[in-house]
Amino acid sequence: MHSAIFVAVEPTTQSQEWFGFLDDADKTVHTTQHVERLGKNVWLVNFQNAPYALGYLISYAERHAISYRILPLADEPQWIPAGPNPGHSL
């Protein structure tokens, strides 16, 4: 597995547990170089360089009783440049 997409399933009613999970993720995973936050509840983790980041996300989700999904990617993600400034990187 090269990378993984981690999706925290947002509860239908926002709770203290949800905000606790997001806060934990922001404090730790946000500073990790090999993790991209793709959305409010979606992260792309380079498992080759930062496998611990996926572990943190799983741990935080479990601690706060947040459901989650993991999509493993066998190869490095290949982004297709699009939009008005396709050369811009994240």
C-alpha positions as CSV (number, residue, x, y, z in Angstrom):
1,M,0.0,0.0,0.0
2,H,1.5,3.3,-1.0
3,S,-1.2,5.7,0.4
4,A,-4.6,5.6,1.9
5,I,-7.6,7.9,1.9
6,F,-9.1,8.2,5.4
7,V,-12.7,9.4,5.6
8,A,-14.3,10.2,9.0
9,V,-18.0,9.7,8.7
10,E,-19.6,13.0,9.9
11,P,-22.5,12.3,12.3
12,T,-25.9,13.6,11.3
13,T,-25.9,15.8,14.4
14,Q,-22.6,17.5,15.3
15,S,-21.5,16.5,18.7
16,Q,-18.7,17.2,21.1
17,E,-17.2,13.9,20.0
18,W,-17.0,15.1,16.4
19,F,-15.4,18.4,17.3
20,G,-13.0,16.6,19.6
21,F,-12.0,14.2,16.8
22,L,-11.4,17.2,14.4
23,D,-9.4,19.0,17.0
24,D,-7.2,16.0,17.7
25,A,-6.6,15.5,14.0
26,D,-5.9,19.2,13.4
27,K,-3.3,19.3,16.2
28,T,-1.4,16.2,15.2
29,V,-1.9,15.2,11.6
30,H,-2.1,18.7,10.2
31,T,1.6,19.3,10.9
32,T,2.7,16.0,9.2
33,Q,4.4,16.6,6.0
34,H,3.1,13.5,4.2
35,V,-0.6,14.1,4.9
36,E,-3.0,16.2,2.8
37,R,-6.3,17.2,4.1
38,L,-8.7,16.9,1.1
39,G,-11.8,18.1,2.9
40,K,-13.3,18.7,6.3
41,N,-13.3,15.0,7.1
42,V,-11.0,13.5,4.4
43,W,-7.2,12.9,4.5
44,L,-4.7,11.5,2.0
45,V,-1.9,9.7,3.9
46,N,1.3,8.7,2.3
47,F,1.7,5.4,4.0
48,Q,5.3,4.9,2.8
49,N,6.5,8.0,4.6
50,A,4.1,8.5,7.4
51,P,2.3,5.3,8.4
52,Y,1.9,6.6,12.0
53,A,-0.4,9.4,10.7
54,L,-3.0,6.8,9.6
55,G,-2.7,5.2,13.0
56,Y,-3.3,8.6,14.7
57,L,-6.5,9.2,12.6
58,I,-7.8,5.7,13.5
59,S,-6.9,6.2,17.1
60,Y,-8.7,9.5,17.3
61,A,-11.8,8.2,15.5
62,E,-11.9,5.2,17.9
63,R,-11.4,7.4,21.0
64,H,-14.2,9.7,20.0
65,A,-16.5,7.0,18.7
66,I,-16.4,8.3,15.1
67,S,-17.1,5.9,12.2
68,Y,-14.5,5.9,9.5
69,R,-13.5,4.3,6.2
70,I,-10.1,3.7,4.7
71,L,-9.5,3.4,1.0
72,P,-6.0,1.8,0.3
73,L,-4.1,2.9,-2.8
74,A,-1.6,0.5,-4.1
75,D,0.3,3.1,-6.1
76,E,1.1,6.8,-5.7
77,P,-1.9,8.9,-6.5
78,Q,-1.7,10.6,-9.9
79,W,-3.4,14.0,-9.8
80,I,-4.8,15.3,-13.0
81,P,-4.1,19.0,-13.4
82,A,-7.3,20.9,-14.0
83,G,-8.8,24.3,-13.4
84,P,-7.7,27.8,-14.1
85,N,-4.2,27.3,-12.6
86,P,-3.3,23.6,-13.3
87,G,0.4,24.0,-12.4
88,H,-0.5,25.0,-8.8
89,S,0.4,22.3,-6.2
90,L,-1.1,21.9,-2.8
